[in-house]
């Protein structure tokens, strides 16, 4: 629990947020490249990762 008495996710640390942000940035770069190269399969894989979980 944090100071306000709310539950906090122990996995949601600053390091985890930094890692998630870095992975998302890499996905954006891959998405731009795949879009530029008309690689619909790769675009769909990246989209599913974010839309479906």
C-alpha positions in Angstrom: 0.0 0.0 0.0 1.1 3.5 -0.6 0.9 6.5 1.8 -2.7 7.1 0.8 -3.8 3.6 1.7 -4.3 2.6 -1.9 -2.9 -0.7 -3.1 0.1 -0.5 -5.4 1.1 -3.0 -7.9 4.5 -4.4 -6.9 5.4 -5.0 -10.5 4.7 -1.4 -11.5 8.0 0.0 -10.4 9.9 2.8 -12.1 12.2 0.2 -13.7 9.3 -1.7 -15.2 7.8 1.5 -16.6 11.1 2.4 -18.2 11.3 -1.0 -19.7 7.8 -0.9 -21.1 8.4 2.6 -22.5 11.6 1.3 -24.2 9.8 -1.7 -25.7 6.9 0.5 -26.9 9.4 2.9 -28.6 11.0 -0.1 -30.3 7.6 -1.2 -31.5 6.9 2.2 -32.9 10.1 2.1 -34.9 9.3 -1.4 -36.2 5.7 -0.3 -37.0 7.0 2.7 -39.0 9.4 0.5 -40.9 6.8 -2.2 -41.5 4.3 0.4 -42.7 6.9 2.0 -45.0 7.8 -1.5 -46.5 4.1 -2.5 -46.8 4.6 -5.4 -44.4 1.0 -5.9 -43.4 1.8 -9.1 -41.4 4.3 -7.3 -39.1 1.9 -4.3 -38.7 -0.8 -6.7 -37.7 1.4 -8.6 -35.2 2.4 -5.3 -33.5 -1.3 -4.1 -33.5 -2.4 -7.4 -31.8 0.2 -7.1 -29.1 -1.4 -3.8 -28.0 -5.0 -4.3 -28.8 -5.3 -7.9 -27.5 -3.1 -7.6 -24.6 
